[in-house]
């Protein structure tokens, strides 16, 4: 499977995880679906990394994406933008935006979401927003 096909398949499977999260009341199950979602979206679903750190997962995702693209010259973090955010930080923020939109959450405290360091912290924020009907 080439990179483009892998991205398409990951998107399909991650959307299935979103569907499960929308109706999941159990905190552990929700975290499990969120973890699968993130690993699929970050293209690290087959990677042995066992971290709940969003930053570590984002960093591994960048490295993995470069490996999959077949161009090791791109290993440097080229994502430094004018605001000074790294590629990993940008990836984390894009993840939160995708989750908010995908779960149909209208309001999610951006400060709390941005400060979530781990998947369990993020899962708690998302579940609370879903319960509140935000």
Rosetta blueprint (number, residue, H / E / L):
1 X L
2 X L
3 X H
4 X H
5 X H
6 X H
7 X H
8 X H
9 X H
10 X H
11 X H
12 X H
13 X H
14 X H
15 X H
16 X H
17 X H
18 X H
19 X H
20 X H
21 X H
22 X H
23 X H
24 X L
25 X L
26 X L
27 X H
28 X H
29 X H
30 X H
31 X H
32 X H
33 X H
34 X H
35 X H
36 X H
37 X H
38 X H
39 X H
40 X H
41 X H
42 X L
43 X L
44 X L
45 X L
46 X L
47 X L
48 X L
49 X L
50 X L
51 X L
52 X L
53 X E
54 X H
55 X H
56 X H
57 X H
58 X H
59 X H
60 X H
61 X H
62 X H
63 X H
64 X H
65 X H
66 X H
67 X H
68 X H
69 X H
70 X L
71 X L
72 X H
73 X H
74 X H
75 X H
76 X L
77 X L
78 X L
79 X L
80 X L
81 X L
82 X L
83 X L
84 X L
85 X L
86 X L
87 X H
88 X H
89 X H
90 X H
91 X H
92 X H
93 X H
94 X H
95 X H
96 X H
97 X H
98 X H
99 X H
100 X H
101 X H
102 X H
103 X H
104 X L
105 X L
106 X L
107 X L
108 X L
109 X L
110 X H
111 X H
112 X H
113 X H
114 X H
115 X H
116 X L
117 X L
118 X E
119 X H
120 X H
121 X H
122 X H
123 X H
124 X H
125 X H
126 X H
127 X H
128 X H
129 X H
130 X H
131 X H
132 X L
133 X L
134 X L
